[in-house]
């Protein structure tokens, strides 16, 4: 299995070969290590950091592009059954960050996923980031 040595190198290579969005959730990475995913699809340039800390799952969404023309739904799911945990409707400006926390995620041991669904274009459902707390 490929081992991720540098997130910066990995994201650079993904941009070169056109993998979008990129989910950095290899099994060799500890959930306590921050993971970063990026998407550059059609006016939606964002990055998502995910980490587990003290049994809680944390996500931070950053808008790396222009001001979103309309709000987006930012949803958190239990990925095993695509069960909605929480959802917020937001419109982010350039560089703006939004943070989300799922308390006691380690208690269930289930994977938590985040998906950003913009209102200004249709984007196929695919998690932008995932994390499993243990």
C-alpha positions in Angstrom: 0.0 0.0 0.0 1.2 3.5 -0.8 2.4 5.4 2.3 1.6 9.1 2.6 4.8 10.9 3.6 3.9 14.5 3.0 0.4 16.0 2.8 1.8 18.9 0.7 3.5 16.5 -1.8 0.4 14.3 -2.0 -1.9 17.3 -2.7 0.5 18.6 -5.3 0.6 15.2 -7.1 -3.2 14.9 -6.9 -3.5 18.3 -8.5 -1.2 17.2 -11.3 -3.1 14.0 -12.1 -6.5 15.7 -11.5 -7.9 13.8 -8.5 -10.7 15.9 -7.1 -11.8 15.8 -4.4 -9.0 14.0 -2.6 -9.7 12.2 0.6 -6.7 11.5 2.8 -7.9 8.7 4.9 -5.3 6.0 4.5 -5.4 3.2 7.0 -1.8 3.9 8.1 -2.7 7.3 9.4 -3.6 7.7 13.0 -6.9 9.4 13.7 -5.1 11.8 16.0 -3.1 13.1 13.1 -4.8 15.9 11.2 -6.1 14.8 7.8 -6.7 17.3 5.0 -9.0 16.9 1.9 -9.3 19.4 -0.9 -11.9 20.1 -3.6 -11.6 22.4 -6.5 -14.8 21.6 -8.4 -16.6 24.4 -10.3 -16.1 27.5 -8.2 -16.0 25.4 -5.0 -12.4 25.6 -3.7 -12.2 24.3 -0.2 -10.1 22.3 2.2 -11.3 20.2 5.1 -9.2 19.2 8.1 -10.4 16.4 10.2 -9.0 15.0 13.5 -10.1 13.0 16.6 -9.2 14.5 19.9 -10.2 13.2 23.3 -12.8 11.0 21.7 -14.5 13.8 19.7 -14.4 14.3 15.9 -13.5 17.7 14.7 -13.8 19.1 11.1 -12.7 22.5 9.9 -13.9 23.7 6.4 -11.9 26.5 4.8 -13.0 28.4 1.7 -9.9 28.7 -0.5 -11.8 30.4 -3.4 -14.1 33.3 -4.0 -17.1 34.2 -1.9 -19.7 31.5 -2.4 -22.5 33.1 -4.5 -25.2 31.2 -2.5 -25.2 29.1 0.7 -24.1 25.5 0.9 -25.3 22.7 3.2 -22.5 21.4 5.3 -23.5 17.9 6.5 -22.1 15.4 9.0 -23.0 11.8 8.6 -22.3 8.4 10.1 -20.9 6.8 7.0 -21.9 3.2 7.8 -25.5 4.0 6.9 -25.3 7.5 5.6 -27.2 8.7 8.7 -27.3 12.5 9.1 -25.8 13.6 12.4 -25.9 17.4 11.9 -26.4 19.9 9.1 -25.8 23.7 8.7 -26.5 26.0 5.8 -23.7 28.6 5.4 -22.1 31.0 2.9 -18.4 31.4 3.3 -16.2 34.3 2.2 -12.6 33.9 0.9 -10.4 32.4 3.7 -13.3 32.0 6.0 -13.3 28.8 8.2 -16.2 26.9 9.8 -15.5 24.3 12.5 -17.7 21.4 13.5 -17.5 19.0 16.5 -19.1 15.6 17.0 -19.0 14.8 20.7 -18.2 11.3 21.9 -17.6 10.0 18.4 -15.2 7.4 19.8 -18.0 5.9 21.9 -19.8 4.6 18.8 -16.5 3.8 17.0 -18.3 4.7 13.7 -16.8 6.7 10.9 -18.0 10.3 10.6 -18.0 12.0 7.2 -18.5 15.6 6.1 -20.0 16.7 2.7 -20.4 20.2 1.3 -23.4 20.6 -1.0 -23.4 24.0 -2.8 -26.7 25.4 -3.8 -25.4 27.1 -7.0 -24.6 23.8 -8.8 -25.3 20.1 -8.5 -22.4 18.1 -7.1 -22.5 14.3 -6.7 -22.6 13.0 -3.2 -19.1 12.0 -2.0 -17.7 12.7 1.4 -15.2 15.6 1.4 -13.5 14.2 4.6 -13.9 11.2 6.9 -12.6 10.3 10.3 -13.0 7.4 12.7 -12.4 8.0 16.4 -11.4 5.1 18.7 
